[in-house]
Amino acid sequence: MKWILVKKSEGNRGNAGLKKIYQVILDDNKVITQWGKAEEITPQAKQEKSFTWSYQAKAYAYDKVEAKVSKGYELVLVA
């Protein structure tokens, strides 16, 4: 399962108006998060976290998505 979230940048360093992208990818008992500028092809950063059980990974992924939505990110894709 994959979630893609975007938010308009509020930066003061010339990036105001550009979009930030945050991706959460759930792969069995592993969660991969990637983030960066939506206008760039490759993500700025990537983090992987593995869990013993798949239900733990699922709960972690949902928490990540909810945290970003609460910070103003818009959910644009769930696949």
N, C-alpha and C positions, 0 to 999 in steps of 0.2 A: 504494500500500500504506500502511496506517496501523496504528500500534501505540499502545495506550493502557495506561499503567502507573499504579498507585496505591500510596501508602504512607501509613500512619497517621503524623500529625505527632507529633514528639517535642518540640515547642517548649515553652519555659518562660514564654511571654508570653500565656497564656490560650488557645492554640490546640491544646493537647495533646488528642489523640483525634480531631481533624478529619483528613480525608484530603487529601493532596496528590495532584495529578494531573499527569502528564507525557505529552504526546502527540508522536509522531514521525510525520510524514507525508512519504512519498516520492512525488514527482511528477516522473517522468522524470529530469531532471538537476538537480532542485531538492529540498532537504530543508527542511521547515518544522517547527520545534519550538515547542511551546506548553506553558506550565505555569501552575499556580495552585492555588487551593483547589477541590476537587471539588464542594463545596457551592455554588459560585458559577457562574453561567451563562457569563460571559465569562472568558477566560483572563487571568491577571495579567500575563503577558509573552509575547512572540512573537518568534521569530528565524527568518530565512530565509537559506539558504546555497545558492548556485548553483555547479555544477561543469561542466567542459567535457564530460565523458563521464558517461553514466548509471551505469556501473559504479562510478565514484568516489562518486557520490551514494548508491548502494546500500551500499557499504562504510561510508561515514560514518554512514548511518542505523543499520546493524547495530551499529556501535561505540557509538552513543548509547544504543541499547536495552540492550546488554550492560553498559554502564557503570551504568545505572540499576538493572538487576537485581542487579548486584554490590553496590549500595548499599542493598539491601533492598526495592526496589520490586517489586510483583507485576504480572506481565503479565496483563491482564484481557481484552484484545481485540486480535486481529490481523485486519484486513479488507483 
